[in-house]
Amino acid sequence: MKTKICGRRTSWANNTNSFVPFFIAQGARDRVTLTGVDTFLLRRVPLDPATLFVLTPEDHQAAIDSDKLVVASPDLVIDWPDGRPGFYFTRLRYVDDVDRLFARDEARRQRLEQTETMIDGEAVTVAHNVLDRGQVADIFDGDANTLMRGLEANPFLVELEFAGTRSLTSLELTTATMDYRLVVVIMDVEGTELSKTTARYRGLPADPTVTVDFDGATLAALRIRLEITQLDVGEIAHIHVRELRLF
């Protein structure tokens, strides 16, 4: 029997990656996986009915509330010393039409939402993928400690449309720490592509800032499109955008 211990890691222990080699014999370690229930909600992965899940109360409730999973009655519940439930030992399976639900989520990842925000005193329409943290204004406030985070789309798209053309010589983008590909497209009032820049960044320092300078040209931009793809993680990722500055 395989066991998956599911729980947001900071909710029940620190440095949980050390638990398996410390407590489990080497020959049995491939039978234990540490993960969170979101692993099974963001994409369809194989679910063996013989697998025993050990869920924190938060992940147990998230699985129950999900429209994708059927949660069996617990085989065992281990309480905390104060009597509250601490861990649920149970089994999970997908609902019969889960493929339709994952297709629905895929369509949602591709949908862009629109927000109007102020950039350098000018009202600008910003389109972006669905967020799960922060807001558009947070990437134009000059504070890298505030951010907006994509719910799951990878690549994460940000499109700026100005009321009139804006002279643009360069831009700076600050993200969370990651390896990523950045595509920047600049368009004029007729929708003509003035510039398209593609770059890959690996091994950057923490919370890096990169600069795109359009080869020294000054562009009359009406629309700017940024496509940020975190590398080596698949089509689902939390993309953190900290700051976007235009020059």
C-alpha positions in Angstrom: 0.0 0.0 0.0 1.2 3.5 -0.8 0.8 6.4 1.5 0.5 10.1 0.6 0.9 12.6 3.4 -1.0 15.7 2.3 -0.9 19.0 4.0 0.4 22.5 3.3 3.8 22.0 4.8 3.9 25.0 7.1 0.6 24.1 8.6 1.7 21.1 10.6 5.5 20.8 10.6 8.8 22.4 9.5 11.2 20.8 7.1 8.9 17.9 6.3 11.2 16.8 3.5 13.5 15.3 6.2 10.7 13.2 7.7 10.8 10.4 5.1 14.5 9.6 5.3 14.5 9.9 9.1 11.5 7.7 9.9 11.1 5.4 6.9 13.5 2.6 6.0 15.3 3.1 2.7 13.5 0.2 0.9 10.1 1.6 1.7 10.6 5.3 1.0 9.2 5.2 -2.5 5.8 4.2 -0.9 5.5 7.6 0.8 4.9 10.9 -0.9 4.7 14.4 0.7 2.4 16.7 -1.1 -0.8 18.8 -0.8 -4.3 18.1 -1.9 -4.0 20.9 -4.5 -1.7 18.5 -6.5 -4.9 16.5 -7.3 -7.1 19.5 -7.9 -5.0 21.5 -10.3 -4.5 18.7 -12.8 -5.6 15.1 -13.2 -3.0 12.7 -11.8 -3.3 8.9 -11.3 -5.3 8.0 -8.2 -4.8 4.5 -7.0 -7.7 3.3 -4.8 -5.2 1.5 -2.6 -3.4 4.7 -1.7 -3.9 5.9 1.8 -4.0 9.7 2.2 -3.1 11.4 5.5 -4.8 14.8 5.3 -4.5 17.8 7.6 -7.9 19.2 8.5 -7.4 22.0 6.0 -6.7 19.7 3.1 -9.4 17.2 4.2 -11.9 20.1 4.1 -10.5 21.3 0.7 -11.0 17.8 -0.7 -14.6 17.6 0.6 -15.4 21.0 -0.8 -13.9 20.3 -4.2 -16.2 19.3 -7.0 -13.5 16.9 -8.3 -12.9 14.5 -5.5 -14.9 11.9 -3.6 -13.6 11.5 0.0 -14.2 8.2 1.8 -15.0 8.1 5.4 -11.8 8.2 7.4 -10.1 4.9 8.3 -8.6 6.7 11.3 -8.5 10.2 12.8 -5.6 11.2 15.0 -6.3 14.1 17.3 -4.1 16.9 18.5 -3.5 16.9 22.3 -6.2 19.5 22.7 -8.8 17.1 21.2 -9.1 18.7 17.8 -8.7 16.5 14.7 -5.1 16.6 13.5 -4.8 14.0 10.7 -7.4 12.1 8.7 -6.4 8.8 7.2 -8.7 8.3 4.2 -8.9 7.5 0.4 -9.7 9.7 -2.5 -11.1 9.2 -6.0 -12.1 11.5 -8.8 -15.8 12.1 -9.7 -17.0 10.4 -12.9 -17.0 13.5 -15.0 -13.7 15.0 -13.7 -12.3 15.4 -17.2 -15.0 18.0 -18.0 -14.1 19.9 -14.8 -10.4 20.0 -15.6 -11.3 21.2 -19.2 -13.4 23.9 -17.5 -10.4 25.0 -15.4 -8.2 25.0 -18.5 -10.6 27.4 -20.2 -10.6 29.6 -17.1 -6.8 29.7 -17.1 -6.8 31.2 -20.6 -9.4 33.8 -19.8 -8.2 37.4 -19.3 -9.8 39.8 -16.8 -9.6 43.6 -17.3 -8.8 46.2 -14.8 -8.2 50.0 -15.1 -5.3 51.3 -13.1 -3.2 54.5 -12.9 0.3 54.4 -14.4 2.4 57.5 -14.1 -0.8 59.5 -13.7 -2.5 58.0 -16.7 -5.5 55.6 -16.7 -4.5 52.4 -18.4 -6.5 49.3 -19.1 -4.7 46.2 -18.0 -5.8 42.6 -19.0 -4.4 39.7 -17.1 -5.0 36.0 -16.2 -7.0 35.2 -13.1 -5.3 36.3 -9.8 -5.3 34.6 -6.5 -3.3 37.3 -4.6 -2.8 41.0 -4.9 -4.2 43.4 -7.5 -2.9 45.1 -10.7 -2.2 48.3 -8.9 0.4 46.5 -6.7 2.8 46.1 -9.6 2.8 49.9 -10.4 3.2 51.2 -6.9 7.0 51.3 -6.7 7.0 48.8 -3.9 8.5 45.4 -4.7 7.1 44.0 -1.5 3.6 44.2 -2.9 2.7 41.9 -5.8 0.0 40.3 -7.9 0.1 36.5 -8.3 -1.5 34.4 -11.0 -3.9 31.7 -9.8 -2.5 29.0 -12.1 -1.9 30.2 -15.7 1.6 29.5 -17.1 2.3 31.5 -19.2 0.9 34.4 -17.3 -0.2 37.2 -19.5 -0.3 41.0 -18.8 -1.5 43.4 -21.5 -1.5 47.2 -21.1 -3.6 49.4 -23.4 -3.1 53.2 -23.2 -5.7 55.8 -24.1 -3.2 57.2 -26.6 0.3 56.4 -27.8 3.1 56.5 -25.2 6.7 56.9 -25.9 8.6 53.9 -24.7 12.3 53.3 -24.6 12.5 50.4 -22.1 10.8 48.6 -19.3 11.8 46.8 -16.1 10.1 43.8 -14.7 10.6 42.5 -11.2 9.3 39.0 -10.4 9.7 36.4 -7.6 12.7 34.1 -7.8 12.3 31.7 -10.7 13.7 30.6 -14.1 11.5 32.0 -16.8 10.9 33.0 -20.4 9.8 36.6 -21.1 8.1 37.7 -24.3 7.4 41.4 -24.7 5.4 42.6 -27.7 4.8 46.4 -28.5 2.1 47.5 -30.9 1.0 50.8 -32.3 -2.4 52.4 -32.8 -3.1 50.2 -35.9 -2.2 47.0 -34.2 1.1 46.7 -36.0 3.8 44.9 -34.1 6.6 47.4 -33.5 8.8 45.1 -31.5 8.9 41.6 -30.2 11.6 40.6 -27.7 12.1 37.1 -26.3 14.5 36.2 -23.5 15.2 33.3 -21.1 16.5 33.9 -17.6 18.0 31.2 -15.5 20.0 31.4 -12.2 19.0 35.0 -11.5 19.3 36.3 -7.9 16.4 36.4 -5.6 13.4 38.5 -6.7 15.3 39.6 -9.9 14.7 42.7 -12.0 15.3 42.5 -15.8 15.4 45.2 -18.4 14.1 45.2 -21.9 15.4 48.2 -23.9 14.2 47.6 -27.6 17.7 48.0 -29.0 17.8 51.7 -28.0 14.8 52.7 -30.1 11.9 54.9 -28.9 8.6 53.3 -29.7 5.1 55.0 -30.0 3.3 52.3 -28.1 -0.5 51.9 -27.7 -0.4 48.3 -26.4 2.2 46.3 -24.5 1.9 42.5 -24.1 4.0 40.5 -21.6 4.0 36.8 -21.6 5.8 35.3 -18.5 6.4 31.5 -18.6 8.0 29.8 -15.6 10.3 27.1 -16.9 10.3 23.4 -16.0 7.0 23.4 -14.1 4.4 22.6 -16.7 1.2 24.6 -17.6 0.2 25.4 -14.0 2.2 27.8 -11.8 1.8 30.7 -9.4 3.5 33.5 -11.3 4.5 36.4 -9.0 4.9 39.8 -10.6 6.3 42.4 -8.2 6.9 45.5 -10.3 6.6 46.7 -13.8 8.1 50.1 -14.7 7.9 51.9 -18.0 10.5 54.3 -19.3 
